Amino acid sequence: MAEEGWLAPLIRELKDLRIPHRVSISIALIGAIFWVLTLATDVLGISAAIQSWRPWTLLAAFGGTITFLVGLGADVIEGRREKRNAEYARVKELQKSQAESAERVKFLHTMTPGERGACREFVAQNHRVRSYAPTGPVLELLRRGVLTRVSTNFSHMHEFSMEDWAWDYLRGHPELLDGTPPTSLVKPGS
């Protein structure tokens, strides 16, 4: 991260100055060809005409090579930076997911008696889908992501499904559901 301070402005400048690789390679090759021709001017008999071009051909060969290398270097630096940023984003997403998972499990440990009773009916009867009236405990389980609404009937009952993570955790930790009355025995508003 320390190199971000001086590296980021350099990459921005290089992006602004970047010439496509095929153009810089072409300039370098044309310059190199003409520079080689200036060395062979006596053999070809064109020494007077080519001698005035010699500095320019050398400059084209050198400039084309430099622009190609700068563009290539900027691509390498940018590729490494993008890879590092992608890895950083993946790690942050994993940390966020782990934090959310820990928060969900913490909620299962702190459920109210009505919420425990609703969950106990799912686990005790070994059914993933149950019909409930959307009352306080059921709505809180829905809000916390423990339950999902499957369908809505025109009557006062709705079908809810328990999420996989909650189903697996509660089946593995039945002590979280002990000693609570089922929600069918809890009167609405209590």
C-alpha positions as CSV (number, residue, x, y, z in Angstrom):
1,M,0.0,0.0,0.0
2,A,3.0,2.4,0.6
3,E,3.8,2.4,-3.1
4,E,0.3,3.6,-4.0
5,G,1.4,7.1,-3.1
6,W,3.9,7.5,-5.9
7,L,2.8,4.7,-8.2
8,A,-0.8,5.7,-8.8
9,P,0.0,9.2,-10.3
10,L,2.8,7.5,-12.4
11,I,0.4,5.0,-13.8
12,R,-2.2,7.7,-14.6
13,E,0.5,9.6,-16.5
14,L,1.7,6.5,-18.4
15,K,-1.9,5.8,-19.4
16,D,-2.2,9.3,-20.8
17,L,1.1,8.9,-22.8
18,R,0.5,5.3,-23.8
19,I,0.8,4.6,-27.5
20,P,-0.6,1.3,-28.8
21,H,2.1,-1.4,-28.8
22,R,1.8,-2.0,-32.6
23,V,2.4,1.7,-33.3
24,S,5.5,1.9,-31.1
25,I,6.8,-1.4,-32.5
26,S,6.3,0.0,-36.0
27,I,8.1,3.2,-35.2
28,A,11.0,1.3,-33.7
29,L,11.2,-1.1,-36.7
30,I,11.0,1.7,-39.3
31,G,13.7,3.7,-37.4
32,A,15.9,0.6,-37.1
33,I,15.6,-0.2,-40.8
34,F,16.5,3.3,-41.8
35,W,19.3,3.4,-39.3
36,V,20.7,0.2,-40.7
37,L,20.3,1.7,-44.2
38,T,22.4,4.7,-43.2
39,L,25.2,2.3,-42.3
40,A,25.0,0.7,-45.7
41,T,24.8,4.0,-47.7
42,D,28.2,3.7,-49.3
43,V,27.2,0.3,-50.7
44,L,23.9,1.5,-52.0
45,G,25.3,4.8,-53.2
46,I,22.8,7.0,-51.4
47,S,25.1,8.4,-48.7
48,A,24.4,12.1,-49.3
49,A,20.6,11.8,-49.1
50,I,20.6,9.5,-46.1
51,Q,23.2,11.3,-44.0
52,S,20.8,14.1,-43.2
53,W,18.2,11.6,-42.0
54,R,20.6,9.7,-39.7
55,P,19.8,11.5,-36.4
56,W,16.1,11.3,-37.1
57,T,16.2,7.5,-37.8
58,L,18.2,6.9,-34.7
59,L,15.7,9.0,-32.7
60,A,12.7,7.1,-34.2
61,A,14.3,3.7,-33.4
62,F,15.2,4.8,-29.9
63,G,11.8,6.6,-29.3
64,G,9.7,3.7,-30.6
65,T,11.6,1.2,-28.4
66,I,11.2,3.4,-25.3
67,T,7.5,4.0,-25.9
68,F,7.0,0.3,-26.3
69,L,8.8,-0.5,-23.1
70,V,7.0,2.2,-21.1
71,G,3.6,0.9,-22.4
72,L,4.6,-2.7,-21.6
73,G,5.8,-1.6,-18.1
74,A,2.5,0.2,-17.5
75,D,0.5,-2.8,-18.5
76,V,2.5,-5.1,-16.2
77,I,2.2,-2.6,-13.2
78,E,-1.6,-2.1,-13.9
79,G,-2.1,-5.9,-14.2
80,R,-0.4,-6.6,-10.9
81,R,-2.4,-3.8,-9.3
82,E,-5.7,-5.1,-10.6
83,K,-4.8,-8.6,-9.4
84,R,-4.0,-7.2,-6.0
85,N,-7.2,-5.2,-5.9
86,A,-9.3,-8.3,-6.9
87,E,-7.6,-10.3,-4.2
88,Y,-8.3,-7.6,-1.6
89,A,-11.9,-7.4,-2.6
90,R,-12.3,-11.2,-2.4
91,V,-10.8,-11.2,1.2
92,K,-13.0,-8.3,2.3
93,E,-16.1,-10.2,0.9
94,L,-15.0,-13.3,2.7
95,Q,-14.6,-11.4,6.0
96,K,-18.0,-9.7,5.5
97,S,-19.6,-13.1,4.9
98,Q,-17.9,-14.6,8.0
99,A,-19.1,-11.7,10.1
100,E,-22.7,-12.0,8.8
101,S,-22.6,-15.7,9.5
102,A,-21.3,-15.1,13.1
103,E,-24.0,-12.5,13.6
104,R,-26.7,-15.0,12.4
105,V,-25.5,-17.7,14.7
106,K,-25.4,-15.2,17.6
107,F,-29.0,-14.4,16.8
108,L,-30.0,-18.1,17.1
109,H,-28.4,-18.2,20.5
110,T,-30.4,-15.1,21.7
111,M,-33.9,-15.9,20.2
112,T,-37.0,-15.1,22.2
113,P,-39.2,-18.0,23.4
114,G,-41.7,-17.3,20.6
115,E,-38.9,-17.4,17.9
116,R,-37.5,-20.6,19.5
117,G,-40.9,-22.2,19.5
118,A,-41.4,-21.4,15.8
119,C,-38.0,-22.9,14.9
120,R,-38.6,-25.9,17.2
121,E,-41.7,-26.8,15.2
122,F,-39.7,-27.0,12.0
123,V,-37.0,-29.2,13.5
124,A,-39.2,-31.4,15.7
125,Q,-41.5,-32.3,12.8
126,N,-38.6,-32.5,10.3
127,H,-40.4,-30.2,7.8
128,R,-38.7,-27.4,5.9
129,V,-41.9,-25.7,5.1
130,R,-44.6,-24.7,7.6
131,S,-47.7,-22.5,7.6
132,Y,-47.8,-19.6,10.1
133,A,-49.8,-16.5,10.7
134,P,-47.3,-13.7,10.1
135,T,-47.0,-12.6,13.8
136,G,-44.1,-11.0,15.8
137,P,-41.8,-14.0,16.2
138,V,-42.3,-15.2,12.7
139,L,-41.8,-11.8,11.2
140,E,-38.5,-11.3,13.2
141,L,-37.3,-14.7,12.0
142,L,-38.1,-13.6,8.4
143,R,-36.3,-10.3,8.9
144,R,-33.2,-12.0,10.3
145,G,-33.0,-14.4,7.3
146,V,-33.9,-17.5,9.3
147,L,-37.1,-18.0,7.4
148,T,-38.2,-17.2,3.8
149,R,-41.8,-16.6,2.7
150,V,-42.7,-19.3,0.3
151,S,-46.3,-18.3,-0.5
152,T,-49.0,-16.0,0.6
153,N,-52.5,-17.4,1.0
154,F,-55.6,-15.2,1.0
155,S,-56.3,-16.5,4.5
156,H,-54.4,-15.4,7.5
157,M,-51.8,-18.2,7.1
158,H,-48.6,-18.0,5.0
159,E,-46.1,-20.7,4.2
160,F,-42.5,-20.2,5.4
161,S,-39.4,-22.2,4.7
162,M,-36.4,-22.4,7.0
163,E,-33.1,-21.4,5.4
164,D,-30.4,-24.1,4.9
165,W,-27.9,-22.5,7.3
166,A,-30.4,-22.2,10.1
167,W,-31.8,-25.7,9.5
168,D,-28.4,-27.3,9.7
169,Y,-27.3,-25.3,12.7
170,L,-30.5,-25.9,14.7
171,R,-30.5,-29.6,14.0
172,G,-26.9,-29.7,15.2
173,H,-27.7,-27.7,18.3
174,P,-31.1,-28.8,19.6
175,E,-30.3,-27.4,23.0
176,L,-31.1,-23.9,21.5
177,L,-34.8,-25.1,21.1
178,D,-35.3,-26.9,24.5
179,G,-38.0,-25.8,26.9
180,T,-39.9,-23.4,24.7
181,P,-43.6,-23.6,23.8
182,P,-44.4,-24.0,20.1
183,T,-45.8,-20.9,18.5
184,S,-49.1,-22.5,17.9
185,L,-49.6,-22.4,21.7
186,V,-48.4,-18.8,21.9
187,K,-51.3,-16.3,21.6
188,P,-50.8,-13.5,19.1
189,G,-49.7,-10.3,20.9
190,S,-47.9,-12.1,23.7
